[in-house]
Amino acid sequence: MVLQGWVVPVIIGGVFIILGLGALIWGKREEKSYYDVLTTREDLREFFSRWPGRPEPGALKAGGWIAIAVGVMIGLVGGLFGMNS
């Protein structure tokens, strides 16, 4: 099966969107677990010392939004190429 030239950017855009959604969900889960740990601990050592290290939830969510934006743009470019061919 030979793919037309516009299908590949649409597939890559879809992969970026899926990865972005995954990063958003992962970031929300990390944030929730981080704050749940804070409410159950008597000392706030983890909050102040940032140990044990965890991926920063804000960075995961920001990266997710960036990946979604890139995926949408790539998908739109691929769709425009598909309409012109």
VOSE-411366 format. One record per residue (C-alpha): residue in one letter; x, y, z. Coordinates in steps of 0.1 Angstrom, whole numbers, padded with zeros to 4 digits, always signed. Example, Ala and Ser with C-alpha at 12.3 -4.5 7.8 and 13.67 -1.06 7.14 Angstrom:
<recs>
A+0123-0045+0078S+0137-0011+0071
</recs>
This chain:
<recs>
M+0000+0000+0000V+0015+0033-0010L+0005+0063+0011Q-0002+0096-0006G+0020+0125+0005W-0007+0142+0026V-0015+0112+0048V+0019+0111+0065P+0016+0146+0081V-0020+0138+0092I-0008+0106+0109I+0022+0124+0126G-0002+0152+0137G-0025+0125+0153V+0005+0109+0171F+0015+0143+0185I-0021+0149+0197I-0022+0115+0214L+0012+0121+0230G+0001+0156+0242L-0031+0142+0257G-0010+0115+0275A+0013+0141+0289L-0016+0162+0301I-0032+0132+0319W+0002+0122+0334G+0007+0158+0346K-0027+0159+0362R-0021+0126+0379E+0013+0136+0392E-0001+0169+0406K-0029+0151+0423S-0007+0125+0439Y+0018+0151+0450Y-0009+0172+0468D-0025+0140+0482V+0008+0131+0497L+0011+0165+0513T-0023+0162+0530T-0015+0128+0546R+0020+0137+0559E+0026+0152+0592D+0058+0168+0581L+0062+0187+0548R+0098+0176+0541E+0089+0164+0506F+0072+0197+0498F+0101+0219+0509S+0131+0198+0498R+0116+0184+0466W+0128+0149+0476P+0121+0123+0463G+0123+0139+0429R+0092+0137+0406P+0085+0150+0372E+0071+0185+0375P+0034+0184+0368G+0034+0219+0354A+0061+0210+0328L+0042+0179+0318K+0010+0198+0313A+0028+0226+0293G+0046+0201+0272G+0012+0184+0265W-0004+0216+0253I+0026+0223+0231A+0025+0188+0216I-0013+0192+0210A-0007+0225+0193V+0020+0211+0171G-0001+0181+0162V-0030+0202+0152M-0008+0224+0130I+0008+0194+0113G-0026+0178+0108L-0040+0209+0093V-0011+0212+0069G-0015+0176+0059G-0053+0182+0054L-0046+0212+0032F-0022+0192+0011G-0049+0166+0008M-0075+0191-0004N-0051+0205-0030S-0042+0171-0045
</recs>
